[in-house]
Amino acid sequence: MAKRKKKTNTYKKKQSGFSAKKVLLLLIIVLSITGCIKIALAYKTEQETTKKKTIQHQVVEKKKDETIIGQRKREKEIYGVDSQKVWNALNAYDYENGGKKEVFLTFDDGPSLTNTPNVLKILKDNNVKGTFFVIGKSLRIDGAPNILKDIYNQGHAIGNHSYSHDYSYLYPSRVLSMENFSSDFKKNDDLIKASLDMENFSTRVIRCPGGQISWQKTEPLNEYLIKNNKASIDWNCLNGDAEGPKKNADQLYDEAVKSSQNKNLVVLLMHDTYGKEETVKSLDKIIKYYKSQGYEFKTLV
C-alpha cells in the first residue's frame, strides 16, 4: 500500500507539471497574439494618420491654388453680379434691368487711412456690400494694405482703378495708349495681390480713371477685356463729390437721389480717398434712401 501511494503521488506530480507547462504555453501564445494585434493596430493607426495628413495637405494645396475672383466666395454668391452684364447695360444705356432694382455702391481712389475705415463701418452697420476701385498710389501709403485686407475680409468686392491714375500717361492727347494702360493696370494688379498677401487673388473688374467714355479710341481695350473675360465699369449715377464746387453731405445726398431717378440699375460713383469726409457723412442717408426704395445692394465681380 505504501509503495502504491508513493507511485500515485509521483503520477500526480507529473500531472501537475504537465498542466503548468500547458498554462505557460497558452500564456505565451496569448501574449504573442496580443502583441501582434497591438502591432497591427498601431500600423493601421499610423496608416490612417498618414492618409489624413495627405488629404489635409491636398485640401490646403487646393485652397492655395484656387483663384479668388474679386470677392470672397460666400459674399460673391449672395451679392455678386456678373460685371460684363452690367458693362453691357451701361454701354447700351439700358437701366430697366428687367424690372429688378439693384444698386452698386462704388468707391474710387482709395483705400485711404482716413475715410475708408469710416465707409466700412457704415456699410457694416447697414449690412450692405460695396465695390472698391483701388489705385496703386493709395496702396503705397503705409497702413493702406491692412485697410485693403479689411475691405476683402468684410466681404466687399475689389476692382482695379490703375496704378498711376495719370491721364496724360494713360491717354496721351486724350487717346488711349494700350501699352501704357495695360502696363499700369498690371502693376496695380500685382500690388493688390501683394497688399492682400494673396497670389491667388484676381479681379475681372476695372474702372478707367476718368471713365472709359471720356477718352478716344478705346476699342482695343474692349477687345482685350472681352478676350480676357474682364469688364470696364463706368457709372450711371453719382453723388458729385468729384465734380464742380465742393459739396456738403446734404448736397451729395441730393445729387445721388436726383441722378438715380427712374433707374432700376444704379451704379453710383463715390470716392473714399482723402478729402472726401462729406461723402462719409452722406453715406448712411444715401443707403437708407435706396433701402426705402426697394433696391438690393449688389457688388461687381
Sequence and secondary structure as in RCSB ss.txt:
>XXXX:A:sequence
MAKRKKKTNTYKKKQSGFSAKKVLLLLIIVLSITGCIKIALAYKTEQETTKKKTIQHQVVEKKKDETIIGQRKRE
KEIYGVDSQKVWNALNAYDYENGGKKEVFLTFDDGPSLTNTPNVLKILKDNNVKGTFFVIGKSLRIDGAPNILKD
IYNQGHAIGNHSYSHDYSYLYPSRVLSMENFSSDFKKNDDLIKASLDMENFSTRVIRCPGGQISWQKTEPLNEYL
IKNNKASIDWNCLNGDAEGPKKNADQLYDEAVKSSQNKNLVVLLMHDTYGKEETVKSLDKIIKYYKSQGYEFKTL
V
>XXXX:A:secstr
 HHHHHHHHHHHHHHHHHHHHHHHHHHHHHHHHHHHHHHHHHHHHHHHHHHHHHHHHHHHHHHHHS EESS HHH
HHHHEE HHHHHHHHHTT   GGG  EEEEEEEEE  SSSHHHHHHHHHHHT   EEEE HHHHTSTTHHHHHHH
HHHTT EEEE  SS  HHHHSGGGB  HHHHHHHHHHHHHHHHHHHT TTEE SEE  TT GGGSB  HHHHHHH
HHTT EE   SEE  TTSSS   HHHHHHHHHHHTTT SEEEEEEE STT HHHHHHHHHHHHHHHHTT EEEEE
 
